Amino acid sequence: PGLRSSTRILSGLAKASDIALVTLSWHEMNLYDLDTYHYSAVIGACAKKDQWTRASQLFNAMIRRAVEADAFCFNATISACERAGEWDKAFQLLGVVAHSHVESDAITLSAVISACDKGG
Protein backbone atom coordinates (compact mmCIF):
# COMPACT_ATOMS: atom_id res chain seq x y z
CA PRO A 1 0.00 0.00 0.00
CA GLY A 2 1.00 3.61 -0.52
CA LEU A 3 1.92 5.97 2.29
CA ARG A 4 -1.48 7.63 2.36
CA SER A 5 -3.34 4.33 2.69
CA SER A 6 -0.79 3.14 5.26
CA THR A 7 -1.57 6.16 7.41
CA ARG A 8 -5.29 5.40 7.16
CA ILE A 9 -4.67 1.77 8.10
CA LEU A 10 -2.58 2.75 11.13
CA SER A 11 -5.16 5.30 12.24
CA GLY A 12 -7.89 2.69 11.91
CA LEU A 13 -5.88 0.28 14.02
CA ALA A 14 -5.32 2.86 16.74
CA LYS A 15 -7.75 1.09 19.08
CA ALA A 16 -5.68 -2.08 18.86
CA SER A 17 -2.21 -0.75 19.55
CA ASP A 18 -0.52 -4.16 19.24
CA ILE A 19 -1.80 -4.57 15.69
CA ALA A 20 -0.79 -1.00 14.88
CA LEU A 21 2.73 -1.70 16.19
CA VAL A 22 3.02 -4.84 14.08
CA THR A 23 1.81 -2.95 11.01
CA LEU A 24 4.30 -0.14 11.64
CA SER A 25 7.11 -2.68 12.10
CA TRP A 26 6.15 -4.38 8.84
CA HIS A 27 6.33 -1.08 7.02
CA GLU A 28 9.76 -0.39 8.53
CA MET A 29 11.08 -3.84 7.57
CA ASN A 30 9.87 -3.37 4.01
CA LEU A 31 11.73 -0.06 3.87
CA TYR A 32 8.72 2.20 3.47
CA ASP A 33 9.48 5.84 4.13
CA LEU A 34 7.43 6.48 7.24
CA ASP A 35 6.55 9.99 8.29
CA THR A 36 5.30 11.88 11.30
CA TYR A 37 1.70 10.85 10.66
CA HIS A 38 2.50 7.13 10.71
CA TYR A 39 4.33 7.40 14.01
CA SER A 40 1.71 9.76 15.44
CA ALA A 41 -1.05 7.25 14.81
CA VAL A 42 0.74 4.47 16.67
CA ILE A 43 2.14 6.65 19.47
CA GLY A 44 -1.38 7.95 20.03
CA ALA A 45 -2.71 4.39 20.17
CA CYS A 46 -0.10 3.41 22.74
CA ALA A 47 -0.85 6.49 24.83
CA LYS A 48 -4.56 5.67 24.85
CA LYS A 49 -3.78 2.12 25.98
CA ASP A 50 -1.49 3.36 28.79
CA GLN A 51 1.57 1.82 27.14
CA TRP A 52 4.03 4.56 28.01
CA THR A 53 7.10 2.39 27.40
CA ARG A 54 6.03 1.57 23.85
CA ALA A 55 5.04 5.16 23.15
CA SER A 56 8.44 6.32 24.37
CA GLN A 57 10.28 3.66 22.35
CA LEU A 58 8.40 4.63 19.21
CA PHE A 59 9.11 8.30 19.82
CA ASN A 60 12.82 7.52 20.21
CA ALA A 61 12.81 5.35 17.07
CA MET A 62 11.18 8.17 15.18
CA ILE A 63 13.91 10.60 16.26
CA ARG A 64 16.67 8.09 15.41
CA ARG A 65 15.21 7.74 11.92
CA ALA A 66 15.25 11.53 11.53
CA VAL A 67 11.47 11.74 11.27
CA GLU A 68 10.46 15.18 12.44
CA ALA A 69 8.31 15.11 15.57
CA ASP A 70 5.30 17.37 15.82
CA ALA A 71 3.33 18.65 18.80
CA PHE A 72 0.97 15.65 18.69
CA CYS A 73 3.87 13.17 18.96
CA PHE A 74 5.39 15.03 21.88
CA ASN A 75 2.06 15.48 23.63
CA ALA A 76 0.94 11.89 23.15
CA THR A 77 4.24 10.53 24.46
CA ILE A 78 4.27 12.93 27.42
CA SER A 79 0.63 12.07 28.19
CA ALA A 80 1.44 8.35 28.14
CA CYS A 81 4.23 8.99 30.67
CA GLU A 82 1.91 11.18 32.72
CA ARG A 83 -0.75 8.45 32.97
CA ALA A 84 1.89 6.02 34.20
CA GLY A 85 3.24 8.48 36.77
CA GLU A 86 6.60 8.56 34.98
CA TRP A 87 7.24 12.19 35.85
CA ASP A 88 10.97 12.00 35.13
CA LYS A 89 10.36 10.74 31.59
CA ALA A 90 7.68 13.38 30.98
CA PHE A 91 10.01 16.09 32.29
CA GLN A 92 12.85 14.76 30.14
CA LEU A 93 10.61 14.98 27.06
CA LEU A 94 9.76 18.56 27.97
CA GLY A 95 13.48 19.27 27.68
CA VAL A 96 13.51 17.70 24.23
CA VAL A 97 10.56 19.90 23.24
CA ALA A 98 12.47 22.96 24.44
CA HIS A 99 15.37 22.10 22.11
CA SER A 100 13.18 21.34 19.11
CA HIS A 101 11.30 23.48 16.63
CA VAL A 102 8.00 22.49 18.29
CA GLU A 103 6.45 24.92 20.73
CA SER A 104 5.10 23.53 23.96
CA ASP A 105 1.44 24.27 24.50
CA ALA A 106 -1.11 23.98 27.28
CA ILE A 107 -1.47 20.23 26.67
CA THR A 108 2.29 19.69 26.94
CA LEU A 109 2.67 21.69 30.12
CA SER A 110 -0.48 20.29 31.76
CA ALA A 111 0.66 16.72 31.13
CA VAL A 112 4.12 17.39 32.59
CA ILE A 113 2.64 19.12 35.65
CA SER A 114 0.18 16.26 36.15
CA ALA A 115 2.98 13.70 35.78
CA CYS A 116 5.02 15.48 38.45
CA ASP A 117 1.97 15.56 40.71
CA LYS A 118 1.30 11.83 40.23
CA GLY A 119 4.94 10.90 40.57
CA GLY A 120 5.31 12.53 43.94
Number of C-alpha atoms within 10 A of each C-alpha: 9 8 15 10 10 18 22 14 17 25 21 13 18 23 16 16 23 16 14 24 22 13 17 23 12 12 17 12 9 9 9 14 12 17 16 17 22 22 25 28 25 32 31 25 27 27 26 19 17 17 19 26 17 20 29 24 13 21 24 14 13 20 12 10 12 11 17 15 21 16 17 18 24 26 28 27 30 31 27 30 28 28 21 18 20 21 23 15 21 31 20 13 21 20 11 13 19 12 10 13 12 15 11 15 10 9 16 22 16 15 24 27 16 17 25 18 12 14 14 8
